[in-house]
Amino acid sequence: MEDPRAYVRIADQVRQQIKAGRLKPGQPVPSITTLAQDHRVARQTAAKALQLLESDELVHRVPGLGYYVSEHS
């Protein structure tokens, strides 16, 4: 069953792109704005998805530049 929380679904989608190699280490992940627009959610929801991926150490944040796929993901 799919998780009802939008931020979890967004994080899972980005996680799958990383695991499938479509997003490679060092590459930027879609921005908060892009994720919010693509998934029709609030920017805060998209930001929470990226924070979840950061806590899982799949991405890291570069202040002022965005989120990037971690080297060891």
HTML snippet that shows the backbone in 3Dmol.js (N, CA, C, O; Angstrom):
<script src="https://3Dmol.org/build/3Dmol-min.js"></script>
<div id="view" style="width:600px;height:400px;position:relative"></div>
<script>
const pdb = `
ATOM      1  N   MET A   1       0.840  -1.190   0.000  1.00  0.00           N
ATOM      2  CA  MET A   1       0.000   0.000   0.000  1.00  0.00           C
ATOM      3  C   MET A   1       0.882   1.249   0.000  1.00  0.00           C
ATOM      4  O   MET A   1       1.902   1.304   0.687  1.00  0.00           O
ATOM      5  N   GLU A   2       0.481   2.228  -0.766  1.00  0.00           N
ATOM      6  CA  GLU A   2       1.251   3.465  -0.891  1.00  0.00           C
ATOM      7  C   GLU A   2       1.043   4.342   0.340  1.00  0.00           C
ATOM      8  O   GLU A   2      -0.070   4.465   0.850  1.00  0.00           O
ATOM      9  N   ASP A   3       2.125   4.945   0.805  1.00  0.00           N
ATOM     10  CA  ASP A   3       2.060   5.829   1.972  1.00  0.00           C
ATOM     11  C   ASP A   3       1.200   7.049   1.644  1.00  0.00           C
ATOM     12  O   ASP A   3       1.369   7.648   0.582  1.00  0.00           O
ATOM     13  N   PRO A   4       0.282   7.426   2.535  1.00  0.00           N
ATOM     14  CA  PRO A   4      -0.587   8.575   2.251  1.00  0.00           C
ATOM     15  C   PRO A   4       0.115   9.932   2.367  1.00  0.00           C
ATOM     16  O   PRO A   4      -0.409  10.939   1.892  1.00  0.00           O
ATOM     17  N   ARG A   5       1.282   9.965   2.987  1.00  0.00           N
ATOM     18  CA  ARG A   5       1.985  11.235   3.163  1.00  0.00           C
ATOM     19  C   ARG A   5       2.734  11.594   1.881  1.00  0.00           C
ATOM     20  O   ARG A   5       3.567  10.832   1.392  1.00  0.00           O
ATOM     21  N   ALA A   6       2.416  12.770   1.354  1.00  0.00           N
ATOM     22  CA  ALA A   6       2.998  13.204   0.081  1.00  0.00           C
ATOM     23  C   ALA A   6       4.516  13.275   0.149  1.00  0.00           C
ATOM     24  O   ALA A   6       5.191  12.877  -0.801  1.00  0.00           O
ATOM     25  N   TYR A   7       5.067  13.773   1.254  1.00  0.00           N
ATOM     26  CA  TYR A   7       6.522  13.920   1.312  1.00  0.00           C
ATOM     27  C   TYR A   7       7.221  12.568   1.274  1.00  0.00           C
ATOM     28  O   TYR A   7       8.325  12.462   0.740  1.00  0.00           O
ATOM     29  N   VAL A   8       6.599  11.538   1.829  1.00  0.00           N
ATOM     30  CA  VAL A   8       7.191  10.196   1.795  1.00  0.00           C
ATOM     31  C   VAL A   8       7.153   9.657   0.370  1.00  0.00           C
ATOM     32  O   VAL A   8       8.119   9.042  -0.082  1.00  0.00           O
ATOM     33  N   ARG A   9       6.063   9.876  -0.336  1.00  0.00           N
ATOM     34  CA  ARG A   9       5.957   9.417  -1.728  1.00  0.00           C
ATOM     35  C   ARG A   9       6.982  10.119  -2.616  1.00  0.00           C
ATOM     36  O   ARG A   9       7.600   9.488  -3.473  1.00  0.00           O
ATOM     37  N   ILE A  10       7.161  11.421  -2.413  1.00  0.00           N
ATOM     38  CA  ILE A  10       8.139  12.175  -3.203  1.00  0.00           C
ATOM     39  C   ILE A  10       9.555  11.668  -2.907  1.00  0.00           C
ATOM     40  O   ILE A  10      10.348  11.452  -3.823  1.00  0.00           O
ATOM     41  N   ALA A  11       9.860  11.484  -1.634  1.00  0.00           N
ATOM     42  CA  ALA A  11      11.180  10.979  -1.245  1.00  0.00           C
ATOM     43  C   ALA A  11      11.428   9.599  -1.850  1.00  0.00           C
ATOM     44  O   ALA A  11      12.532   9.311  -2.311  1.00  0.00           O
ATOM     45  N   ASP A  12      10.396   8.742  -1.849  1.00  0.00           N
ATOM     46  CA  ASP A  12      10.548   7.400  -2.427  1.00  0.00           C
ATOM     47  C   ASP A  12      10.836   7.468  -3.920  1.00  0.00           C
ATOM     48  O   ASP A  12      11.634   6.687  -4.440  1.00  0.00           O
ATOM     49  N   GLN A  13      10.189   8.397  -4.606  1.00  0.00           N
ATOM     50  CA  GLN A  13      10.418   8.534  -6.046  1.00  0.00           C
ATOM     51  C   GLN A  13      11.863   8.965  -6.322  1.00  0.00           C
ATOM     52  O   GLN A  13      12.519   8.406  -7.202  1.00  0.00           O
ATOM     53  N   VAL A  14      12.354   9.945  -5.582  1.00  0.00           N
ATOM     54  CA  VAL A  14      13.734  10.401  -5.768  1.00  0.00           C
ATOM     55  C   VAL A  14      14.704   9.286  -5.370  1.00  0.00           C
ATOM     56  O   VAL A  14      15.724   9.081  -6.029  1.00  0.00           O
ATOM     57  N   ARG A  15      14.384   8.572  -4.298  1.00  0.00           N
ATOM     58  CA  ARG A  15      15.226   7.453  -3.840  1.00  0.00           C
ATOM     59  C   ARG A  15      15.352   6.405  -4.955  1.00  0.00           C
ATOM     60  O   ARG A  15      16.442   5.889  -5.201  1.00  0.00           O
ATOM     61  N   GLN A  16      14.253   6.098  -5.617  1.00  0.00           N
ATOM     62  CA  GLN A  16      14.275   5.115  -6.701  1.00  0.00           C
ATOM     63  C   GLN A  16      15.122   5.610  -7.876  1.00  0.00           C
ATOM     64  O   GLN A  16      15.817   4.819  -8.514  1.00  0.00           O
ATOM     65  N   GLN A  17      15.068   6.900  -8.161  1.00  0.00           N
ATOM     66  CA  GLN A  17      15.889   7.461  -9.246  1.00  0.00           C
ATOM     67  C   GLN A  17      17.368   7.340  -8.907  1.00  0.00           C
ATOM     68  O   GLN A  17      18.187   7.081  -9.789  1.00  0.00           O
ATOM     69  N   ILE A  18      17.712   7.523  -7.648  1.00  0.00           N
ATOM     70  CA  ILE A  18      19.109   7.381  -7.216  1.00  0.00           C
ATOM     71  C   ILE A  18      19.541   5.928  -7.323  1.00  0.00           C
ATOM     72  O   ILE A  18      20.601   5.629  -7.873  1.00  0.00           O
ATOM     73  N   LYS A  19      18.719   5.025  -6.796  1.00  0.00           N
ATOM     74  CA  LYS A  19      19.069   3.600  -6.803  1.00  0.00           C
ATOM     75  C   LYS A  19      19.144   3.032  -8.215  1.00  0.00           C
ATOM     76  O   LYS A  19      19.923   2.115  -8.474  1.00  0.00           O
ATOM     77  N   ALA A  20      18.337   3.571  -9.131  1.00  0.00           N
ATOM     78  CA  ALA A  20      18.336   3.103 -10.524  1.00  0.00           C
ATOM     79  C   ALA A  20      19.473   3.723 -11.333  1.00  0.00           C
ATOM     80  O   ALA A  20      19.712   3.322 -12.472  1.00  0.00           O
ATOM     81  N   GLY A  21      20.180   4.705 -10.748  1.00  0.00           N
ATOM     82  CA  GLY A  21      21.296   5.328 -11.443  1.00  0.00           C
ATOM     83  C   GLY A  21      20.906   6.486 -12.346  1.00  0.00           C
ATOM     84  O   GLY A  21      21.751   7.027 -13.059  1.00  0.00           O
ATOM     85  N   ARG A  22      19.628   6.874 -12.323  1.00  0.00           N
ATOM     86  CA  ARG A  22      19.215   8.031 -13.133  1.00  0.00           C
ATOM     87  C   ARG A  22      19.733   9.326 -12.519  1.00  0.00           C
ATOM     88  O   ARG A  22      19.957  10.309 -13.226  1.00  0.00           O
ATOM     89  N   LEU A  23      19.922   9.323 -11.202  1.00  0.00           N
ATOM     90  CA  LEU A  23      20.578  10.434 -10.510  1.00  0.00           C
ATOM     91  C   LEU A  23      21.863   9.862  -9.925  1.00  0.00           C
ATOM     92  O   LEU A  23      21.826   8.978  -9.069  1.00  0.00           O
ATOM     93  N   LYS A  24      22.980  10.364 -10.385  1.00  0.00           N
ATOM     94  CA  LYS A  24      24.281   9.819  -9.988  1.00  0.00           C
ATOM     95  C   LYS A  24      24.920  10.667  -8.888  1.00  0.00           C
ATOM     96  O   LYS A  24      24.579  11.839  -8.730  1.00  0.00           O
ATOM     97  N   PRO A  25      25.851  10.075  -8.126  1.00  0.00           N
ATOM     98  CA  PRO A  25      26.543  10.835  -7.078  1.00  0.00           C
ATOM     99  C   PRO A  25      27.123  12.138  -7.618  1.00  0.00           C
ATOM    100  O   PRO A  25      27.763  12.162  -8.669  1.00  0.00           O
ATOM    101  N   GLY A  26      26.885  13.218  -6.878  1.00  0.00           N
ATOM    102  CA  GLY A  26      27.371  14.530  -7.262  1.00  0.00           C
ATOM    103  C   GLY A  26      26.383  15.334  -8.096  1.00  0.00           C
ATOM    104  O   GLY A  26      26.527  16.550  -8.222  1.00  0.00           O
ATOM    105  N   GLN A  27      25.395  14.680  -8.659  1.00  0.00           N
ATOM    106  CA  GLN A  27      24.401  15.381  -9.464  1.00  0.00           C
ATOM    107  C   GLN A  27      23.375  16.066  -8.567  1.00  0.00           C
ATOM    108  O   GLN A  27      23.075  15.580  -7.476  1.00  0.00           O
ATOM    109  N   PRO A  28      22.837  17.198  -9.028  1.00  0.00           N
ATOM    110  CA  PRO A  28      21.771  17.840  -8.259  1.00  0.00           C
ATOM    111  C   PRO A  28      20.474  17.048  -8.385  1.00  0.00           C
ATOM    112  O   PRO A  28      20.184  16.474  -9.435  1.00  0.00           O
ATOM    113  N   VAL A  29      19.704  17.024  -7.312  1.00  0.00           N
ATOM    114  CA  VAL A  29      18.363  16.445  -7.376  1.00  0.00           C
ATOM    115  C   VAL A  29      17.407  17.576  -7.736  1.00  0.00           C
ATOM    116  O   VAL A  29      17.762  18.745  -7.588  1.00  0.00           O
ATOM    117  N   PRO A  30      16.206  17.257  -8.203  1.00  0.00           N
ATOM    118  CA  PRO A  30      15.262  18.326  -8.533  1.00  0.00           C
ATOM    119  C   PRO A  30      15.081  19.285  -7.352  1.00  0.00           C
ATOM    120  O   PRO A  30      15.084  18.873  -6.192  1.00  0.00           O
ATOM    121  N   SER A  31      14.926  20.553  -7.670  1.00  0.00           N
ATOM    122  CA  SER A  31      14.799  21.578  -6.627  1.00  0.00           C
ATOM    123  C   SER A  31      13.473  21.452  -5.888  1.00  0.00           C
ATOM    124  O   SER A  31      12.555  20.767  -6.339  1.00  0.00           O
ATOM    125  N   ILE A  32      13.392  22.119  -4.755  1.00  0.00           N
ATOM    126  CA  ILE A  32      12.153  22.157  -3.981  1.00  0.00           C
ATOM    127  C   ILE A  32      11.023  22.691  -4.853  1.00  0.00           C
ATOM    128  O   ILE A  32       9.923  22.140  -4.853  1.00  0.00           O
ATOM    129  N   THR A  33      11.289  23.753  -5.589  1.00  0.00           N
ATOM    130  CA  THR A  33      10.265  24.344  -6.456  1.00  0.00           C
ATOM    131  C   THR A  33       9.811  23.354  -7.521  1.00  0.00           C
ATOM    132  O   THR A  33       8.612  23.203  -7.756  1.00  0.00           O
ATOM    133  N   THR A  34      10.748  22.684  -8.160  1.00  0.00           N
ATOM    134  CA  THR A  34      10.414  21.713  -9.203  1.00  0.00           C
ATOM    135  C   THR A  34       9.588  20.569  -8.634  1.00  0.00           C
ATOM    136  O   THR A  34       8.568  20.188  -9.207  1.00  0.00           O
ATOM    137  N   LEU A  35      10.032  20.020  -7.504  1.00  0.00           N
ATOM    138  CA  LEU A  35       9.286  18.926  -6.884  1.00  0.00           C
ATOM    139  C   LEU A  35       7.880  19.372  -6.495  1.00  0.00           C
ATOM    140  O   LEU A  35       6.913  18.639  -6.701  1.00  0.00           O
ATOM    141  N   ALA A  36       7.769  20.569  -5.937  1.00  0.00           N
ATOM    142  CA  ALA A  36       6.462  21.087  -5.517  1.00  0.00           C
ATOM    143  C   ALA A  36       5.539  21.229  -6.722  1.00  0.00           C
ATOM    144  O   ALA A  36       4.368  20.853  -6.654  1.00  0.00           O
ATOM    145  N   GLN A  37       6.052  21.764  -7.816  1.00  0.00           N
ATOM    146  CA  GLN A  37       5.234  21.944  -9.017  1.00  0.00           C
ATOM    147  C   GLN A  37       4.868  20.607  -9.650  1.00  0.00           C
ATOM    148  O   GLN A  37       3.718  20.391 -10.032  1.00  0.00           O
ATOM    149  N   ASP A  38       5.843  19.712  -9.762  1.00  0.00           N
ATOM    150  CA  ASP A  38       5.602  18.411 -10.409  1.00  0.00           C
ATOM    151  C   ASP A  38       4.587  17.567  -9.644  1.00  0.00           C
ATOM    152  O   ASP A  38       3.791  16.846 -10.246  1.00  0.00           O
ATOM    153  N   HIS A  39       4.617  17.657  -8.322  1.00  0.00           N
ATOM    154  CA  HIS A  39       3.743  16.822  -7.486  1.00  0.00           C
ATOM    155  C   HIS A  39       2.530  17.576  -6.955  1.00  0.00           C
ATOM    156  O   HIS A  39       1.697  17.021  -6.238  1.00  0.00           O
ATOM    157  N   ARG A  40       2.450  18.853  -7.322  1.00  0.00           N
ATOM    158  CA  ARG A  40       1.328  19.702  -6.910  1.00  0.00           C
ATOM    159  C   ARG A  40       1.137  19.696  -5.394  1.00  0.00           C
ATOM    160  O   ARG A  40       0.055  19.428  -4.874  1.00  0.00           O
ATOM    161  N   VAL A  41       2.236  20.003  -4.716  1.00  0.00           N
ATOM    162  CA  VAL A  41       2.234  20.103  -3.259  1.00  0.00           C
ATOM    163  C   VAL A  41       2.873  21.432  -2.862  1.00  0.00           C
ATOM    164  O   VAL A  41       3.455  22.131  -3.692  1.00  0.00           O
ATOM    165  N   ALA A  42       2.755  21.762  -1.598  1.00  0.00           N
ATOM    166  CA  ALA A  42       3.390  22.971  -1.074  1.00  0.00           C
ATOM    167  C   ALA A  42       4.909  22.797  -1.070  1.00  0.00           C
ATOM    168  O   ALA A  42       5.421  21.683  -0.958  1.00  0.00           O
ATOM    169  N   ARG A  43       5.609  23.912  -1.194  1.00  0.00           N
ATOM    170  CA  ARG A  43       7.081  23.876  -1.145  1.00  0.00           C
ATOM    171  C   ARG A  43       7.563  23.233   0.160  1.00  0.00           C
ATOM    172  O   ARG A  43       8.571  22.526   0.171  1.00  0.00           O
ATOM    173  N   GLN A  44       6.852  23.478   1.244  1.00  0.00           N
ATOM    174  CA  GLN A  44       7.227  22.910   2.548  1.00  0.00           C
ATOM    175  C   GLN A  44       7.191  21.377   2.496  1.00  0.00           C
ATOM    176  O   GLN A  44       8.036  20.715   3.097  1.00  0.00           O
ATOM    177  N   THR A  45       6.223  20.823   1.784  1.00  0.00           N
ATOM    178  CA  THR A  45       6.119  19.366   1.644  1.00  0.00           C
ATOM    179  C   THR A  45       7.293  18.826   0.841  1.00  0.00           C
ATOM    180  O   THR A  45       7.882  17.808   1.206  1.00  0.00           O
ATOM    181  N   ALA A  46       7.638  19.503  -0.253  1.00  0.00           N
ATOM    182  CA  ALA A  46       8.775  19.085  -1.074  1.00  0.00           C
ATOM    183  C   ALA A  46      10.071  19.191  -0.283  1.00  0.00           C
ATOM    184  O   ALA A  46      10.939  18.323  -0.385  1.00  0.00           O
ATOM    185  N   ALA A  47      10.203  20.256   0.508  1.00  0.00           N
ATOM    186  CA  ALA A  47      11.406  20.429   1.332  1.00  0.00           C
ATOM    187  C   ALA A  47      11.517  19.301   2.354  1.00  0.00           C
ATOM    188  O   ALA A  47      12.611  18.802   2.619  1.00  0.00           O
ATOM    189  N   LYS A  48      10.393  18.904   2.921  1.00  0.00           N
ATOM    190  CA  LYS A  48      10.401  17.822   3.911  1.00  0.00           C
ATOM    191  C   LYS A  48      10.851  16.505   3.266  1.00  0.00           C
ATOM    192  O   LYS A  48      11.533  15.703   3.904  1.00  0.00           O
ATOM    193  N   ALA A  49      10.470  16.286   2.006  1.00  0.00           N
ATOM    194  CA  ALA A  49      10.907  15.085   1.291  1.00  0.00           C
ATOM    195  C   ALA A  49      12.426  15.077   1.145  1.00  0.00           C
ATOM    196  O   ALA A  49      13.064  14.047   1.363  1.00  0.00           O
ATOM    197  N   LEU A  50      13.005  16.216   0.776  1.00  0.00           N
ATOM    198  CA  LEU A  50      14.457  16.289   0.625  1.00  0.00           C
ATOM    199  C   LEU A  50      15.162  16.170   1.969  1.00  0.00           C
ATOM    200  O   LEU A  50      16.251  15.600   2.048  1.00  0.00           O
ATOM    201  N   GLN A  51      14.559  16.697   3.017  1.00  0.00           N
ATOM    202  CA  GLN A  51      15.140  16.556   4.356  1.00  0.00           C
ATOM    203  C   GLN A  51      15.136  15.097   4.795  1.00  0.00           C
ATOM    204  O   GLN A  51      16.060  14.644   5.470  1.00  0.00           O
ATOM    205  N   LEU A  52      14.092  14.363   4.409  1.00  0.00           N
ATOM    206  CA  LEU A  52      14.035  12.931   4.723  1.00  0.00           C
ATOM    207  C   LEU A  52      15.169  12.191   4.021  1.00  0.00           C
ATOM    208  O   LEU A  52      15.826  11.342   4.622  1.00  0.00           O
ATOM    209  N   LEU A  53      15.397  12.514   2.749  1.00  0.00           N
ATOM    210  CA  LEU A  53      16.499  11.892   2.012  1.00  0.00           C
ATOM    211  C   LEU A  53      17.851  12.279   2.595  1.00  0.00           C
ATOM    212  O   LEU A  53      18.790  11.483   2.588  1.00  0.00           O
ATOM    213  N   GLU A  54      17.944  13.504   3.098  1.00  0.00           N
ATOM    214  CA  GLU A  54      19.190  13.954   3.730  1.00  0.00           C
ATOM    215  C   GLU A  54      19.432  13.176   5.020  1.00  0.00           C
ATOM    216  O   GLU A  54      20.566  12.802   5.317  1.00  0.00           O
ATOM    217  N   SER A  55      18.381  12.933   5.781  1.00  0.00           N
ATOM    218  CA  SER A  55      18.541  12.174   7.032  1.00  0.00           C
ATOM    219  C   SER A  55      18.939  10.729   6.741  1.00  0.00           C
ATOM    220  O   SER A  55      19.584  10.081   7.565  1.00  0.00           O
ATOM    221  N   ASP A  56      18.552  10.223   5.565  1.00  0.00           N
ATOM    222  CA  ASP A  56      18.950   8.873   5.139  1.00  0.00           C
ATOM    223  C   ASP A  56      20.321   8.872   4.466  1.00  0.00           C
ATOM    224  O   ASP A  56      20.802   7.827   4.028  1.00  0.00           O
ATOM    225  N   GLU A  57      20.951  10.054   4.385  1.00  0.00           N
ATOM    226  CA  GLU A  57      22.277  10.246   3.800  1.00  0.00           C
ATOM    227  C   GLU A  57      22.349   9.887   2.317  1.00  0.00           C
ATOM    228  O   GLU A  57      23.406   9.503   1.817  1.00  0.00           O
ATOM    229  N   LEU A  58      21.218  10.015   1.615  1.00  0.00           N
ATOM    230  CA  LEU A  58      21.214   9.797   0.175  1.00  0.00           C
ATOM    231  C   LEU A  58      21.543  11.077  -0.573  1.00  0.00           C
ATOM    232  O   LEU A  58      22.074  11.041  -1.683  1.00  0.00           O
ATOM    233  N   VAL A  59      21.221  12.217   0.045  1.00  0.00           N
ATOM    234  CA  VAL A  59      21.533  13.512  -0.539  1.00  0.00           C
ATOM    235  C   VAL A  59      22.163  14.391   0.535  1.00  0.00           C
ATOM    236  O   VAL A  59      22.049  14.124   1.731  1.00  0.00           O
ATOM    237  N   HIS A  60      22.825  15.438   0.077  1.00  0.00           N
ATOM    238  CA  HIS A  60      23.353  16.432   1.020  1.00  0.00           C
ATOM    239  C   HIS A  60      23.008  17.815   0.482  1.00  0.00           C
ATOM    240  O   HIS A  60      22.886  18.016  -0.726  1.00  0.00           O
ATOM    241  N   ARG A  61      22.854  18.753   1.392  1.00  0.00           N
ATOM    242  CA  ARG A  61      22.457  20.111   1.019  1.00  0.00           C
ATOM    243  C   ARG A  61      23.678  21.004   0.947  1.00  0.00           C
ATOM    244  O   ARG A  61      24.540  20.979   1.826  1.00  0.00           O
ATOM    245  N   VAL A  62      23.739  21.789  -0.105  1.00  0.00           N
ATOM    246  CA  VAL A  62      24.760  22.819  -0.251  1.00  0.00           C
ATOM    247  C   VAL A  62      24.016  24.145  -0.132  1.00  0.00           C
ATOM    248  O   VAL A  62      23.277  24.522  -1.042  1.00  0.00           O
ATOM    249  N   PRO A  63      24.205  24.859   0.982  1.00  0.00           N
ATOM    250  CA  PRO A  63      23.450  26.101   1.189  1.00  0.00           C
ATOM    251  C   PRO A  63      23.557  27.051   0.003  1.00  0.00           C
ATOM    252  O   PRO A  63      24.646  27.343  -0.490  1.00  0.00           O
ATOM    253  N   GLY A  64      22.402  27.519  -0.436  1.00  0.00           N
ATOM    254  CA  GLY A  64      22.343  28.445  -1.553  1.00  0.00           C
ATOM    255  C   GLY A  64      22.370  27.784  -2.921  1.00  0.00           C
ATOM    256  O   GLY A  64      22.100  28.441  -3.926  1.00  0.00           O
ATOM    257  N   LEU A  65      22.691  26.496  -2.979  1.00  0.00           N
ATOM    258  CA  LEU A  65      22.785  25.803  -4.266  1.00  0.00           C
ATOM    259  C   LEU A  65      21.794  24.658  -4.421  1.00  0.00           C
ATOM    260  O   LEU A  65      21.419  24.326  -5.546  1.00  0.00           O
ATOM    261  N   GLY A  66      21.361  24.050  -3.333  1.00  0.00           N
ATOM    262  CA  GLY A  66      20.382  22.970  -3.421  1.00  0.00           C
ATOM    263  C   GLY A  66      20.895  21.662  -2.853  1.00  0.00           C
ATOM    264  O   GLY A  66      21.856  21.618  -2.085  1.00  0.00           O
ATOM    265  N   TYR A  67      20.226  20.610  -3.255  1.00  0.00           N
ATOM    266  CA  TYR A  67      20.546  19.249  -2.774  1.00  0.00           C
ATOM    267  C   TYR A  67      21.218  18.461  -3.883  1.00  0.00           C
ATOM    268  O   TYR A  67      20.872  18.579  -5.059  1.00  0.00           O
ATOM    269  N   TYR A  68      22.201  17.643  -3.471  1.00  0.00           N
ATOM    270  CA  TYR A  68      22.969  16.832  -4.416  1.00  0.00           C
ATOM    271  C   TYR A  68      23.029  15.397  -3.922  1.00  0.00           C
ATOM    272  O   TYR A  68      23.007  15.141  -2.718  1.00  0.00           O
ATOM    273  N   VAL A  69      23.106  14.464  -4.865  1.00  0.00           N
ATOM    274  CA  VAL A  69      23.217  13.055  -4.512  1.00  0.00           C
ATOM    275  C   VAL A  69      24.551  12.841  -3.794  1.00  0.00           C
ATOM    276  O   VAL A  69      25.599  13.287  -4.261  1.00  0.00           O
ATOM    277  N   SER A  70      24.496  12.164  -2.671  1.00  0.00           N
ATOM    278  CA  SER A  70      25.710  11.886  -1.891  1.00  0.00           C
ATOM    279  C   SER A  70      26.616  10.912  -2.635  1.00  0.00           C
ATOM    280  O   SER A  70      26.150  10.083  -3.417  1.00  0.00           O
ATOM    281  N   GLU A  71      27.892  11.023  -2.383  1.00  0.00           N
ATOM    282  CA  GLU A  71      28.876  10.181  -3.061  1.00  0.00           C
ATOM    283  C   GLU A  71      28.730   8.706  -2.699  1.00  0.00           C
ATOM    284  O   GLU A  71      29.031   7.842  -3.522  1.00  0.00           O
ATOM    285  N   HIS A  72      28.284   8.406  -1.505  1.00  0.00           N
ATOM    286  CA  HIS A  72      28.207   7.015  -1.053  1.00  0.00           C
ATOM    287  C   HIS A  72      26.802   6.443  -1.155  1.00  0.00           C
ATOM    288  O   HIS A  72      26.502   5.430  -0.523  1.00  0.00           O
ATOM    289  N   SER A  73      25.939   7.072  -1.936  1.00  0.00           N
ATOM    290  CA  SER A  73      24.560   6.557  -2.028  1.00  0.00           C
ATOM    291  C   SER A  73      24.445   5.439  -3.039  1.00  0.00           C
ATOM    292  O   SER A  73      23.358   4.898  -3.239  1.00  0.00           O
TER     293      SER A  73
END
`;
const viewer = $3Dmol.createViewer("view");
viewer.addModel(pdb, "pdb");
viewer.setStyle({}, {cartoon: {color: "spectrum"}});
viewer.zoomTo();
viewer.render();
</script>
